[in-house]
Structures are given as C-alpha cells and as structure tokens.
Amino acid sequence: MNDAKNDAKFYKILIFVNSAVPLALLGWDAYFGRLGANPIEYFLRTTGVLTLVFLLLSLLITPLRKIFGWNQLIRYRRMIGLFAFFYGAVHLMTYSVFDKSFRIGAIVDDVWERPFIAFGMAAFIMLIPLAVTSTNGMIKRLGGKNWQRLHRLAYLAGIAGVVHFFMIQKSDYFYPVIFGVVLVVLLGYRLAKSKFAAQKLSGQIR
Amino acid sequence: MAEKIRSREITPENLYLNRRNFIRAGVFAGSTLATAGVYKLINPPPPKEVETAPIENVVASTESVAGDELTSLENITNYNNFYEFSTRKTAVARAAEDFVTEPWSISVEGAAGKPRVFGMDEILKFTQEERIYRLRCVEGWSMVIPWVGFPLRTLLNKVEPLSSAKYVAFQTFYDGANPKVSGVKLPQGANSMQSSFGAGIEFPYVEGLRIDEAMHPLAIVATGLYGKRLPNQNGAPVRLVVPWKYGFKSIKSIVRIRLTETEPPTTWNIAAPGEYGFYSNVNPEVAHPRWSQANERRIGEIGMRKTLMFNGYADEVASLYSGMDLRKNF
C-alpha cells in the first residue's frame, strides 16, 4: 500500500468537497428561498466573490511551494483553478440569463458600454484557454514552457477580476481592497522573484 | 546501533489504518464545517421581523399608484440602504435595532418667517395619508411601498417660507464621529452608527430639493409604512419620500430641514460628483456612468422590467423640468 498516493487522493477529495460546499449551500438556500430580498443579486455577488477566491487560491500555490517547500501542493492547483473557472461560469450565466434575459445583443452592448462588465468578461474569457489546456494531454502537447507562459494569463485574469469588483462598488471598498492587497502580494512576490532570478542570471553570465 | 523493535510493539495494521481513517474523518468533517462557517459569514442573515406602533386615522390618497403589487413588509424591512448602520442592505435591519428615536424633533429653519422646532407628536398630528409609491433605487432595483405620511409642503407652509427661499436642505440624524449635528436637542441614539470612513460617504447625510420640487404634492414626509410607524431601518421616525427621484434622495431619519437661497450640498454628489447629480430624477435614458438605468429588478420578481421616465410620474412632474437638459442636470 502506497501511503503518499493514498494521502494525495484523500486530499484531492477533501479539497473538492470543500470547494463544492459553497455551491451546495448556495443551492440549498436558493431552493428554500433564503437568499434575501434580491436573490439574483445575492447569487451573482456570491459566485463572483467565489471566483476571485479560487483564482487567488490558485495563485497562492506557487509562493507556498517556493517559500515553505510544500511542493505536493502542485497536485491540487488544477482543481482549484477549475473551480475558479466553474464559479466564474455560473456567475456569467446568472448575469446572462437573469439580468440580460440571454439576449446576446444586450450582453455585447453591455460589454461595450460598461467598463466594469468589460473587465469581468475579459477575466472570464482569459480563464477559458486555461481551463481547456488544464489536462495532462494538453500540457504535453503544448510543452511545459509554452503551457506555463499561457497560464500566466491567470495573473491578468486576477487583475481584471479585482478591477471588476472595485468598479461595481458604490462607496464601500472594504472587500475589493482586501482582494486587491492579496493580489498585489501574490503578483508582487512573483515580480520580485523574477527580478532576483534575472540579476542572478546576469551575474553568472558576467 | 538501533534498538530492535520487538514484533509485539508494532501497531497492528488494522489498528493503524483505523486511527488513520478516524483522523481523516475528523479532518473531513472539520474542514467542511469550517468552509460552511465562512460561507455563512457572508450569507444574508434570516429576515428580521419588525413590530412598530400602528398609526391612527390613516386616510387613503388619490395620489397612490394602482395596479402594481405591493412589495412584502419582510422585503421592505430587510433590504435597506442606510449607510450609517451598514453598507450591506441585508445587515441594516439588525444594525439599526438599537436606534433610539424617542424623543425626536425636527428643526425647520432658514429663510422662513416663522422657523421653529416640531416635536414628533406634532408631526403625527398632520392628516396622515396612505401613499402607495414606486421606489426606484439608483442601484437598479425597485419596490412598491404603501407609505403613510403627508405632503412636505404642509410642513413647510407652517414656517412660512420667504420668497428668497429657493431650495430646501435636509439632514439625517448622526451620532457617530460628530454628535453635535445641530442646536436641536437630539434623541439619545445608541451610538450604533458607523464612521464616514467605513461607509465611504460623508456623515451626517444631507440632501436637497429645489423649492418647487419640495412643494410638489407628490413629495411627502413619511412617518410609516403598511399602516404602522416607520421601522428603524426604513428611516424612523420621519423621512422624506420623493417618488420620481432615485431612492437616495428620499433622506431618512430627518432632524433638520433648512430653507436656503442657494443649492445645498448633497451627500452622494459630494462623494462622486460625476455619478450623482443634484436632481437625480429617475431617467432610463441617462445611464449611471458605470451601469445602465434602462431596466430595474422589482424586488420579489426574477426578471427585469423597463424603468419608466420619472419612475412613472412623468405626467405629474415633467413640467418641473421643462426646458432643462436632463443629461446635464442628472
């Protein structure tokens, strides 16, 4: 019996179930009419926040691995990223169906006229190729380097998503600021790291 | 040299696996419960029921809208914008629970022949009418509310406005960072209001109308809804209702009304001058800079409906703005 493999499987199930818990509770509350006076708005806001939470969690994996050496975390990143995509898709569908009655023209107009919708849409569109290329087969086909380069789109999606969240707020920016600070830390870490690596590299060359 | 482990000291495999499964089950249950707990933190709390005193001798008004279904009391009292208490609409009802609104008085002052202070008992002596109005929030949702109140002009006429009075300024009670709102003796609020920093807008909340808007028969001072005194979260004990303007113009928990010669500052205009103008008439053709105002979601409905010009009160109020460019004067 392989304990390490067994552990990984257990943690995968654990993370999957935990990631699905908000969806289950949201569905439960929706079914029993417990989403408050404006259930559509609540559903939209919650799925939007969940998308950002999972997107930021997926961006947290690399720093945790590098700083603490928790390399096994890489096994769970794909699932977390796919949950971000999933919640984003539910968010977009809710908006399309309940706010726009699924009229494509109205959605396109909205993207064109409302910058905050454009940012949200851009964030979601950037997640599509990432979800599509998340399989082992696709990683192989693209090659590790190309795959990694493509998946840096997650940074841009994170930025667009947080800007989208900022722009819908009327005056209380508490939550968008928290998400923004976390994002700045996560991306700042990468920037600092790559600068450091570049310096080291140029030092070696000389 | 390592000591030899005797075979009887080795934990039997089945026991080892049992303990492992036990721990796993614990981790599983604990983590899902924790996740559910975090989710519940952001979940809207269950609606809070309100019970306020009935208002006697309410008469029906011909100014009420007909045909629209009333929004439920539960929804009217659990989905509120009252930033002094919370910026979360579903959290205001609970945050405003301890707000003390007795005794209460309103100072009606400024460019008037007989400025004075009105106690709440006096306010309640004006003939109280039921007015069923649509309420359209600038955020894109709407309600139909059976208010109880009386025309604002009835109150203003009591102080005999001077001809120099061109505008009317209103102010909400505030007991947060700046307890001295005015010279009026204020009720003892429970100091449950938050700071301007937390809300992102300046307090005390102020609003204003042009004098002809204030004198319009549709503009009312509301003291109740559904036949009973106003719940705290809806602006107890006395508020303004201007049904053809976005909801934020209908200022809550008023302590001061001032007749002025110049256009008074208004809170949302101070916070974002490019987004909220002095007039803020409901207008489906003039979008908020960040979102469309063409449609609205009626609370209790799933789809969207078309927003009506002046919130459906165009026949009554459009003449107030004839010759004005409503895109400039948004």
HADDOCK unambig.tbl for C-alpha pairs under 7 A between the chains (distance, minus, plus):
assign (segid A and resid 14 and name CA) (segid B and resid 28 and name CA) 6.27 0.50 0.50
assign (segid A and resid 18 and name CA) (segid B and resid 32 and name CA) 5.43 0.50 0.50
assign (segid A and resid 18 and name CA) (segid B and resid 35 and name CA) 6.41 0.50 0.50
assign (segid A and resid 21 and name CA) (segid B and resid 32 and name CA) 6.96 0.50 0.50
assign (segid A and resid 21 and name CA) (segid B and resid 35 and name CA) 6.94 0.50 0.50
assign (segid A and resid 21 and name CA) (segid B and resid 36 and name CA) 6.49 0.50 0.50
assign (segid A and resid 22 and name CA) (segid B and resid 36 and name CA) 6.74 0.50 0.50
assign (segid A and resid 22 and name CA) (segid B and resid 39 and name CA) 6.22 0.50 0.50
assign (segid A and resid 35 and name CA) (segid B and resid 44 and name CA) 6.57 0.50 0.50
assign (segid A and resid 36 and name CA) (segid B and resid 44 and name CA) 6.23 0.50 0.50
assign (segid A and resid 37 and name CA) (segid B and resid 75 and name CA) 5.14 0.50 0.50
assign (segid A and resid 37 and name CA) (segid B and resid 79 and name CA) 6.13 0.50 0.50
assign (segid A and resid 37 and name CA) (segid B and resid 299 and name CA) 6.34 0.50 0.50
assign (segid A and resid 37 and name CA) (segid B and resid 300 and name CA) 6.81 0.50 0.50
assign (segid A and resid 38 and name CA) (segid B and resid 299 and name CA) 6.03 0.50 0.50
assign (segid A and resid 98 and name CA) (segid B and resid 302 and name CA) 6.84 0.50 0.50
assign (segid A and resid 98 and name CA) (segid B and resid 303 and name CA) 5.71 0.50 0.50
assign (segid A and resid 99 and name CA) (segid B and resid 303 and name CA) 6.83 0.50 0.50
assign (segid A and resid 99 and name CA) (segid B and resid 304 and name CA) 6.55 0.50 0.50
assign (segid A and resid 114 and name CA) (segid B and resid 290 and name CA) 5.78 0.50 0.50
assign (segid A and resid 114 and name CA) (segid B and resid 291 and name CA) 6.18 0.50 0.50
assign (segid A and resid 116 and name CA) (segid B and resid 290 and name CA) 6.96 0.50 0.50
assign (segid A and resid 171 and name CA) (segid B and resid 199 and name CA) 6.66 0.50 0.50
assign (segid A and resid 171 and name CA) (segid B and resid 200 and name CA) 4.75 0.50 0.50
assign (segid A and resid 171 and name CA) (segid B and resid 201 and name CA) 6.59 0.50 0.50
assign (segid A and resid 172 and name CA) (segid B and resid 87 and name CA) 6.82 0.50 0.50
assign (segid A and resid 172 and name CA) (segid B and resid 198 and name CA) 6.86 0.50 0.50
assign (segid A and resid 172 and name CA) (segid B and resid 199 and name CA) 5.47 0.50 0.50
assign (segid A and resid 172 and name CA) (segid B and resid 200 and name CA) 5.18 0.50 0.50
